[in-house]
Amino acid sequence: MYRMHCPEVWGGIKGISMDVRTNALTASLYSHSCDGGKGGDIYYLSVCDNDLLTRIAIADVVGHGQPVNHISQWLYEGLVVQMNSLDGHRILTLMNSMAHQHGLEQEQISIAKGDRLFIYTDGVVESPDAEGNLFEQEGLLSVLEEFGNKSLTELKEAVLAAIHRHTGGSLTHDDITLMAVEVN
């Protein structure tokens, strides 16, 4: 498990399967580019100087290569600049407002110690089988209900196994990023 150090912004656009920990949370992350290289999904975690505040940013960006590199760098730099600010959510708010312009909505939720979140990009629920039937939220919810009390790594692996079964083993339809998170 990778233990983030203060202050740090960790993540990127490379394919990865890794567990990460800060004082505030523990996470198990998987990210895979549909073309096998650097993908259109971006993932970052940041932790402030005193390890009192952790932020998560996951974005599905259209395209690959240089355009995604530019957006990833912009997001990284914004997280670095705002890392120690209680107002540091500005970069994430800006990112969400850009998504809102495209018809996506955002919500705020309260979380407490022991709560779990499962964060994912559309490539998870839009994974097709041989006939083109998608994995959908129902497929994901079924796995989360069955494995939700397992370790974060086991939960992540169970979701990936279910997607592989559904697609016949192929993950070439879209980039996939998912993160199982528990509040410490």
N, C-alpha and C positions, 0 to 999 in steps of 0.2 A: 504494500500500500504506500502510495506517495503521500508524504506529509508536507503540505504547503508551509512555507516559511514567511514570516512577516517582513516587510510588505512584499507581496508577490501577485502577479497576474500570470496564470497558467492556462494553457490550452492552445488552440489553433485550428487548423483545417486538415490535419493529417489523419489517416486511419489509425485508430487506437482502441484498445480495450484495457482499462486501467481503473483501479480504485484510488480515490483521493480523499484526504481528510484535512479539515481545519478544526479549530475549537468549536465552531458553530455547527458543522455538518460533516457527514460522511457520505460519499457518493461513489457509485459504480457506473462508469461511463463506457459507452461503445459508440464509435463513429466509423463509418465505412463509406468510401466514395464509390459510386456505381461504376466508374471507369478505372478503379483501382489506384488512382493517384490522389492528389489533393482535391478534396471535394467542394461541393457547394454548400455544405453545412459548416457552420462556425460554432465552436464551443469555447467558453472561457469561464474560469472561476477567478475571483480576486479576493484577497484577504488584506485587511488594513494593517497598519504598523503594529497595533496591539492585539491582533487576532480576535477582535471583538465583532467584526462585521465581515460577512462573506457575501459576495454577489455572484449570481450565476447568469450567464448570457448564452443562449442557444439561438441560432438563426439559420434558417434555410434560405440560401441566396440562389437566385436563378443564375445558372451558368457554372463554369469552372475556370480555373487558371487565373489570369491576371485580374479580371474584375473582382473575383472573390478575394484575391490577395489584398487588393486595395481596401475593400470593405472590412476585411479581417484586421488589417493594420489600423484603420480608422477606429474600430471598436476597441482594439487593444490599447491604443494611445489614450482614448477617452476613459477607459477603465483605470489606467495608470494615473492620469491627472486627477480623477475624482476618487481615488482609492480611500483616502482618509477623511473624506467629507461626508457628513450625514446627509448632505444634499447630493451625494454622488450618484444618485439614481437618475440624474439628468441624462446621461448618455443612454441609459436603458429606456427612459421615457421618450427620448428622441427616436430611438430605434422603433419603439412601439407606435409612435405617432406616424412614422413612415408606413408601418404595416397597416395602421388604421385607414390610411388614405387608399389602401387597396382592399378595403372591406373587412379587414380583420379586427377583432375586438380584443380588449384587454380587461383583466379583472385583477383586483387585489384581494388577497386572502390573508387571514391571520394564521400563523403556524406556531406551534409550541413544541417543547422538547418531546421527542418520541414520535412526532408526526412524520409521515412519509409522503414523498411526492414522486411521481413518475413523469418525467419530462421527455418529450420526443418530437421529432420532425415528421412531416407527412409521409415520408418514405416508409415508416413503420406500418401505418394503417392502410396505405395504398399499395402494399405488396400483393402482386397478383399471383394466382395459381395458373396452371396450364390453360384453363378455360377463360382466364381473365377476371375471375371473381376475386375481389379484394379481401385482404385480411380484416379490414375495417375495425372500428372501435369495439364491436362485439367480440371479435377474436382476441383483441388486446385485453379487454376487461375480463374475459374468461381466464386468461393466464394470470392476470393480476389477482383475481379472487382466489385462484388455486395456490399460488406461490407467494402471496403478499406477506406472509409471516416468516418467510425464509430470509436468509441473509441477503443483503443487497446484491452481492455477486451472483448468488443462486437465482434471484429474481431476474436479473439482467440475462443470465444464461438461459433461463426458462423461456423468456420472451423471444430471444434469438432462435432457440430451438424450434419454437412454435412457428416463427416466420419461415425458417428453413423448411420445415415440414410442409407448410402451406404452399411455398413457392417451388418445392421440389429441389431446394438447395441453392437456387439462384438468388443473388442480391444485385442484379444488374439493372433493375427497373428505375431506380432512383437512389440518391444518397440517403443513408439512414444514420440518424444519431438518436441515442436514447440514454437517459440517465436516471438511475434509481437513487433517491436521496433520502437520508434520514437526518432529522434535526437532533443534534447532540444535547 
